[in-house]
Amino acid sequence: MTNDILKILLTKEQIEKRVQELGKELTKKFEGEEPLFIGVLKGSFIFMADLIRNVDLKCSMDFMAVSSYGSGTSSSGAVKINKDLNEDITGRHIVIVEDILDSGVTLNYLCGYLKNRKPASMTLVTLLDKPARRKSPVKADYTGFEVPDEFVVGYGLDYAEKYRNLPFVGVLKPEIYSD
């Protein structure tokens, strides 16, 4: 599997250090509160697990499955909610946890969708930000790393449901995903 990686962008150690820093920042921001962390499946599950272990607060979590990609490498533009929240977010401080902010199409839709449910506040945390691909005006409140416009996998990010289990973030060789 690692033979399919062109180069490593972020090592396991770099990711661990930044996730610890993000956890401390969120702990400070939500001091005295009990935020609800909402992971956007499937890509965020590893990041979210590590992130909440670094948050020193009483908090809860839920998940949503939202897609605009299918099995391709670029957004289809059509957003679909495959799994909605189990918890009521009215009056709650919510923290949306995403693996990558790419085109912004999915997160723009999701943020509008959740705002209609009247949370007390909404904070967007993304492990990776790829601003070169932005199509919708979405900006994360907290970002782990900015990455170049390359196809990245690992640490929860996939190509066709593979590579999520890599402990680093790497660039996938183009011949792997080219038709």
JOQUIFEN-V716162 format. One record per residue. RES is the residue in one letter. PHI is phi in degrees with one decimal (none if undefined). PSI is psi in whole degrees, 0 to 359 (* if undefined). Layout:
# JOQUIFEN-V716162
res	phi	psi
RES	PHI	PSI
RES	PHI	PSI
This chain:
# JOQUIFEN-V716162
res	phi	psi
M	none	318
T	-68.5	343
N	-67.0	342
D	-84.8	356
I	-94.7	125
L	-71.8	314
K	-160.9	156
I	-91.1	124
L	-87.4	316
L	-133.8	124
T	-77.8	165
K	-56.3	318
E	-67.3	320
Q	-63.8	318
I	-64.8	313
E	-56.9	315
K	-62.5	315
R	-69.6	323
V	-64.8	322
Q	-61.4	316
E	-62.7	316
L	-62.0	319
G	-60.0	318
K	-65.6	319
E	-63.4	317
L	-70.1	324
T	-59.7	316
K	-66.2	314
K	-60.1	319
F	-103.9	23
E	-53.5	129
G	84.3	357
E	-110.7	170
E	-126.3	80
P	-69.9	157
L	-105.7	118
F	-88.5	128
I	-115.8	111
G	-87.3	135
V	-94.1	108
L	-76.5	154
K	-94.2	337
G	-58.5	330
S	-84.4	353
F	-60.4	320
I	-71.5	313
F	-58.7	314
M	-63.5	317
A	-60.2	314
D	-68.1	321
L	-63.4	309
I	-68.5	337
R	-69.8	345
N	-105.4	9
V	-104.7	121
D	-97.5	69
L	-146.2	158
K	-74.8	123
C	-149.0	165
S	-128.3	173
M	-143.4	156
D	-149.2	172
F	-135.8	150
M	-127.5	148
A	-114.4	116
V	-132.0	137
S	-138.7	149
S	-143.2	15
Y	-112.8	320
G	68.9	224
S	-104.8	10
G	-86.0	190
T	-109.6	357
S	-137.7	156
S	-63.2	138
S	-79.1	342
G	89.8	339
A	-94.7	122
V	-99.0	135
K	-129.9	132
I	-93.9	114
N	-93.5	335
K	-147.8	124
D	-95.9	174
L	-67.4	152
N	-94.7	340
E	-105.1	149
D	-77.0	129
I	-103.7	4
T	-56.9	123
G	74.4	5
R	-96.1	151
H	-85.3	117
I	-110.6	145
V	-123.0	110
I	-84.8	125
V	-111.9	118
E	-123.6	151
D	-76.5	314
I	-146.6	135
L	-99.6	106
D	-110.4	259
S	-67.7	332
G	87.2	354
V	-60.2	309
T	-63.7	312
L	-68.0	326
N	-61.6	315
Y	-63.1	312
L	-61.9	316
C	-62.1	317
G	-63.2	318
Y	-60.8	315
L	-76.0	327
K	-58.9	326
N	-64.2	344
R	-92.8	6
K	59.7	55
P	-71.6	158
A	-65.1	321
S	-156.5	160
M	-135.4	123
T	-120.3	133
L	-108.4	123
V	-119.9	128
T	-128.3	140
L	-67.4	312
L	-122.6	144
D	-125.2	128
K	-120.6	77
P	-63.3	337
A	-62.3	339
R	-102.9	5
R	-64.2	129
K	-115.7	336
S	-117.8	148
P	-77.7	72
V	-114.7	135
K	-131.2	131
A	-75.3	146
D	-76.7	327
Y	-136.9	131
T	-127.2	136
G	-73.2	302
F	-147.8	145
E	-91.9	135
V	-123.2	154
P	-73.2	171
D	-77.7	73
E	-132.9	158
F	-82.3	110
V	-105.3	147
V	-140.3	167
G	105.0	162
Y	49.6	44
G	102.9	333
L	-80.6	143
D	-129.8	170
Y	-131.0	118
A	51.9	42
E	69.7	14
K	-114.5	161
Y	81.4	357
R	-58.6	329
N	-83.4	0
L	-66.7	139
P	-81.7	1
F	-128.9	174
V	-107.9	123
G	-130.0	166
V	-92.5	127
L	-77.4	138
K	-61.1	133
P	-55.9	327
E	-66.5	343
I	-73.4	321
Y	-109.8	1
S	-80.8	146
D	-80.3	*
